[in-house]
Amino acid sequence: MTDILRDILYFPVWWYSRGLKFLLLKLADILDDKQRGLALFVWIKNIFKPMYGQYDWAGILISFFMRLVQIIIRGIAMLFWLVLVAAILAVWLALPVVAVWQIIVQLK
């Protein structure tokens, strides 16, 4: 019985300390994996380099605008993942508070 009581009392401490740290590390890994998959920084780094080694004006302009479109699309995709990760974090932080609030409402 004391183990159950101790676990119940320790749960909020774990949820907002070690559990939150674990979640933040996992969410950072997710964002890092998505950034590597989208290669957004590679596209940004190479925006002014012409594709296929074509250094004439047409090649430079086409390369710039194609990379610009790719950066915009990949940036939107990365923004989607960033918003999703922020929503997961917000739910994680609010879930115990909402659960306790719902228990109190149901007891009334």
FILUMDO-38329 format. One record per residue (C-alpha): z, y, x; residue in three letters; residue number from 1. Coordinates in Angstrom, 2 decimals, decimal comma. Layout:
FILUMDO-38329
REC      zz      yy      xx resn resi
REC       Z       Y       X  ALA  NUM
...
***
This chain:
FILUMDO-38329
REC      zz      yy      xx resn resi
REC    0,00    0,00    0,00  MET    1
REC    0,77    2,41    2,85  THR    2
REC   -2,61    1,67    4,43  ASP    3
REC   -4,37    2,65    1,22  ILE    4
REC   -2,34    5,85    0,93  LEU    5
REC   -2,98    6,67    4,59  ARG    6
REC   -6,73    6,10    4,16  ASP    7
REC   -6,82    8,34    1,09  ILE    8
REC   -4,99   11,12    2,90  LEU    9
REC   -7,07   10,74    6,09  TYR   10
REC  -10,41   10,73    4,28  PHE   11
REC  -10,81   14,54    3,96  PRO   12
REC   -9,87   14,97    7,62  VAL   13
REC  -12,49   12,43    8,68  TRP   14
REC  -15,11   13,81    6,28  TRP   15
REC  -14,92   17,35    7,67  TYR   16
REC  -14,36   16,42   11,35  SER   17
REC  -15,76   13,17   12,77  ARG   18
REC  -17,96   12,46    9,78  GLY   19
REC  -19,43   15,96    9,88  LEU   20
REC  -20,04   15,68   13,63  LYS   21
REC  -21,82   12,35   13,13  PHE   22
REC  -23,95   13,83   10,34  LEU   23
REC  -24,86   16,89   12,41  LEU   24
REC  -25,95   14,70   15,32  LEU   25
REC  -28,10   12,56   13,03  LYS   26
REC  -29,66   15,61   11,37  LEU   27
REC  -30,41   17,11   14,78  ALA   28
REC  -32,08   13,82   15,76  ASP   29
REC  -34,16   13,92   12,58  ILE   30
REC  -35,30   17,48   13,29  LEU   31
REC  -36,07   16,62   16,90  ASP   32
REC  -38,11   13,58   15,85  ASP   33
REC  -40,05   15,62   13,28  LYS   34
REC  -40,74   18,37   15,83  GLN   35
REC  -42,01   15,80   18,31  ARG   36
REC  -44,11   14,16   15,62  GLY   37
REC  -45,63   17,46   14,57  LEU   38
REC  -45,92   18,63   18,20  ALA   39
REC  -45,45   22,19   17,01  LEU   40
REC  -44,35   23,56   20,37  PHE   41
REC  -47,33   21,95   22,09  VAL   42
REC  -49,69   23,69   19,67  TRP   43
REC  -47,92   27,01   20,18  ILE   44
REC  -47,97   26,63   23,97  LYS   45
REC  -51,71   25,94   24,00  ASN   46
REC  -52,86   28,45   21,38  ILE   47
REC  -54,85   30,57   23,87  PHE   48
REC  -56,42   27,65   25,78  LYS   49
REC  -59,90   26,73   24,64  PRO   50
REC  -60,47   23,20   23,37  MET   51
REC  -62,77   20,84   25,26  TYR   52
REC  -63,00   23,27   28,19  GLY   53
REC  -65,44   25,57   26,41  GLN   54
REC  -64,82   28,99   27,88  TYR   55
REC  -67,56   30,85   26,02  ASP   56
REC  -66,62   33,35   23,28  TRP   57
REC  -67,49   31,02   20,43  ALA   58
REC  -65,39   28,18   21,89  GLY   59
REC  -62,43   30,47   22,52  ILE   60
REC  -62,52   31,95   18,99  LEU   61
REC  -62,97   28,61   17,26  ILE   62
REC  -60,18   27,07   19,34  SER   63
REC  -57,81   29,97   18,63  PHE   64
REC  -58,34   29,94   14,87  PHE   65
REC  -58,21   26,15   14,60  MET   66
REC  -54,94   26,09   16,50  ARG   67
REC  -53,61   28,97   14,43  LEU   68
REC  -54,32   27,03   11,22  VAL   69
REC  -52,69   23,94   12,71  GLN   70
REC  -49,61   25,94   13,74  ILE   71
REC  -49,28   27,43   10,26  ILE   72
REC  -49,61   24,03    8,53  ILE   73
REC  -47,28   22,29   10,98  ARG   74
REC  -44,83   25,21   10,73  GLY   75
REC  -44,72   24,81    6,96  ILE   76
REC  -44,09   21,09    7,38  ALA   77
REC  -41,30   21,80    9,87  MET   78
REC  -39,82   24,38    7,49  LEU   79
REC  -39,80   21,73    4,76  PHE   80
REC  -37,80   19,37    7,01  TRP   81
REC  -35,45   22,18    8,00  LEU   82
REC  -34,74   23,02    4,34  VAL   83
REC  -34,24   19,33    3,55  LEU   84
REC  -31,75   18,94    6,42  VAL   85
REC  -29,91   22,10    5,30  ALA   86
REC  -29,71   20,72    1,75  ALA   87
REC  -28,30   17,42    3,02  ILE   88
REC  -25,68   19,32    5,01  LEU   89
REC  -24,76   21,46    1,99  ALA   90
REC  -24,37   18,36   -0,19  VAL   91
REC  -22,23   16,72    2,49  TRP   92
REC  -19,91   19,73    2,64  LEU   93
REC  -19,66   20,18   -1,12  ALA   94
REC  -19,38   16,55   -2,24  LEU   95
REC  -15,60   16,03   -1,84  PRO   96
REC  -14,85   19,37   -3,47  VAL   97
REC  -17,10   18,57   -6,43  VAL   98
REC  -15,59   15,08   -6,73  ALA   99
REC  -12,02   16,43   -6,83  VAL  100
REC  -13,07   19,13   -9,30  TRP  101
REC  -14,68   16,54  -11,59  GLN  102
REC  -11,55   14,35  -11,44  ILE  103
REC   -9,42   17,34  -12,46  ILE  104
REC  -11,82   18,21  -15,31  VAL  105
REC  -11,78   14,64  -16,56  GLN  106
REC   -7,98   14,50  -16,53  LEU  107
REC   -7,66   17,55  -18,77  LYS  108
***
